[in-house]
């Protein structure tokens, strides 16, 4: 399993994604790679990777896994 999940969202949703992950008590830690591109990395552990991907897939905003 990966230790990082890279996603792309519209820049206006960066804070939303960060707040959702914080609400899951840092199941994954979000960092912005490129604000202009909406590119984020979510740092995960091998044990939390699948859960984080499932949470991200169910968010009500368009997300692209990269």
C-alpha positions, 0 to 999 in steps of 0.5 A: 500500500502507498504512504501517500495519496495524490489527488487533484481538486478545484482550488476552492475545495482544498480547504474543504478536503483538509477540514474533512480529513481533520474531522477524521482525526488525521486518518490522513494528513493533507498537504498542498503540493500546488494550490494553483493546480489543486494538487494535494497529497494525503499522507497515510499509513499502510493501514489507513490508505484504503479508508482514506481513499474511500472517504475521498471517493465519497466526498461531494466534490469532484476529485481526481486521483493522480 
